Amino acid sequence: MRQGNNEPDHVAASREVYDHSVEQYLDVVGTVISSQFEAPIDLAVLTAFAEEVASKSAGPVVDAGCGPGRATRFLSDAGLDISGLDISSRMIEAARSAHPQLRFEVGSLTQLGSPNRSLAGVVYWYSIIATPPDGLREVWAELDRVLSGPGRVLVAFQAGENDLVERPNAYGSAATLGLYRHRVDDVVRSLGEAGFEVLVDVRRKAALGHETTPQAILLAHRRQN
């Protein structure tokens, strides 16, 4: 459903949670990529994404749904010209404070704010988990608009059977956060229907203390005719 301003309900709910829980979120997750929350193979794919982008197109990259800038900082350190974007203004404030050398702006997965065909890469590091499966088409449509021909896409998410997990009082916010465990084959299919080809498909079992479901990371590019 959408609110009166034509904003999907899941976007408004996510903003409410993260705007009101940024301190608690930072206490749990932190502001940098770490071995506590990323397995070695996750770090390897992040690094591979940076190398792929650098080898194909030396242009700007956006970390869409960046939170406090964890992946943004990692990929900047790997050599990318990257900025972060998030729906939560409080998260953007936290990202700017933690990483003052980087650029962060408020925006959404369906409104990336970049010119047509201007980006060498887009990262969705666990940022599609609040988007329902039928909402991914709109996300990929915006991706198609902003990504340049040889650009690369990185998508990480918790895998499942498109089941919805509701977290009341998420991060102490007093609001309920709905998170989707996307079916990996469905995400691959939806990317394909939007014109993208998955180059790397990593699926791993839950391996870290906070994980209760399998994890998936997809590296893709626009299908070449």
N, C-alpha and C positions, 0 to 999 in steps of 0.2 A: 504494500500500500504506500501511498504518497501523502505527505502533509499538504497544507494549503499552499505553501510556497513551491509545490511540485518537487519537493525533496523526498526521496524514499524514506520510509520509516526507519530502516536499518541504519541509514546514514545519521539521522538525527539521534537515534539511540546510542550509537557508537560515540558521537561527539559528546553527548551528555555524560557518558561513563568516563571517558578519558579526560574531559575538562575538569571533572570533579574528583579525579583519583590520581592525578599525575604524580603526587609525592609518593603515594603507596606503590604505584607502578614502578617508579624509579628505584624504590627500596628493594623491590623484588627482582626486576630485570636489569636495571642499570642503564648506562648510556653508551656502552661499547659492546661489540661482539665478544663473546667469551666462551670458554670451554664448558662453562656451567650450562649454557643454553644452546650451544651449537656443537654438534659432533664433528670429528675430523673431516668426514666426507662433506659436511655442509660447508666448511671452510674451503675445501678443495673446489667445490662447485662455484662458490663466490669468486675465488681466485681465477678459475677458468673463465667465468663470465667477463671479468675485467680484461683478461688476455684476449678473449674473442672480440670484445668491443674495440680494444686498442688496435687489433690487427685488421679490422674491417672498416672502421670509420672513426676517425679522431674527432668526434663531436661530443656535445653535451649529453648527459645522462640524468634521468630523474628517478629518485627513490620515492615511489608512490605509496603513501601510507607509511611514512618514515618513522613515526613515533618520535622518540628522543634522539634519532639520528644514528642508531647503532650501525646499520648496514651502510648508511651514507658515509660515515667516518671510515669504515673498513675499506670501502671501494675507493674513497679518495686517497687513502694511504697506498692503495694498489695502483694509483696513477690516473684514475679517471677524473674527468671534469664533471662532477656530480653535484646536484642540489637535492634537497629534500622537500617533500610536500605532505601535508597531513590535514585532516578535517578539524583537528583539535587545536585551537589557538594556544591552549596551555601547553600542549606537547611541543608546539613550535617554539614557544618561549623556552622550554627546557632544552630543546635541541640547540637553539642559538646560544644559550648559556654554556652548554657543555662543549660545543664545537664552534666557537666564534669565527673561525677561519672559513667556515662553510656557509652556504646560502640555504635558507629555509623559508617556505611560504605556506600559507593556508590554502588548501584546495582539496579536491576529492578525486577519486579514481576515475570518475566520468567527466571531470573538468580539470585537466592537468595544466591548463593555462599556457601551453607552449604553442608556437606557430605550427602550421601544417608541415609535416615531413622534416622537422627540425632536430629530432633527437636521434642519437646513435644508440641509445639503449634506455630501457625502462625496467625497473626492479619492483617486484611486488613481494617483499620479504615478509610473509605471513600477514599480508594486508588484505587478501581476498577472503579471509576467514569470516568476516562479518557480512559478506555479500551472499545472498541466497543464490543457489545454482542458476535460477532463471534470470538473475541480474548480471551474470558474467558477460552476456552478449553485449550489453551497453558498455561495460568496461573495455572489452576488446575492440569495440567500435572506436572508442576514444584513442586506444593504443594505435589502431590502424591510421588514425588521422595524424598523429604526432610523429610516428616512427619513420625514419628515413629508410630507403631501399635496403641497404645492407645491415640495418640495425638489429640488435639482439634484445631478447626479452628473458627475464629470469622471474620465475614464479615459485614461491615456497609456501606450503600449506600443510595443515594436519589432514590426513587422509581418512576416509570412512565411506559411508554409503549415502552421502548427502543428508546425513542426520543432523538435526539441530540440537545443540546443547545450550541450555539457558543457564546463565550464572546470575542468580539474584545477588544484589549488593556487591557487584563486581568491583574488586579492588577497593572495597569500602566506600563505594560511591552512592550507595542506597538506590542505585538503578540496576535494571536487569540487562545484561549483555547477551545477545544471541549469537552463537558462533556455529558455523557450518563445517562439518567434516566432509569435504568434497570428495566425490568418487573420482579417482585419478583419471580413469579412462574417459569420463565425461568431460573433465577439464581439457584433456588432450583433444577430444572431439570438438569441443567448442572453440578452441584455438584454431583447429583445422578449418572449421566452418567460417571463421573470420579471416581466413587466408594465411594462417601461420603454420609453419612446420616445426614440430618438436625435434630437436637435434639430440638432446640428452634427457633421459627420463630416469631419475634416481628415486627409488623407493626403498625406505629402510624401516626396520622395526623400531618401536620405541626403545631408546637406549639411554636416555638421560633421566635424572630424578623427577623432573616435572612432567615428563611425557607419559601419556596414557594411551596414545593411538599411534599408528604408523605415520611416518612423515614422507612428504613428496617434494621434490624440487625438479622443475622443468626448465630447460634452456631451449629457446625457440628463436626463429627468425621468420620474416615474411617469405612465403613460398615463392620460389622463383619460377617464372613461366618458361 
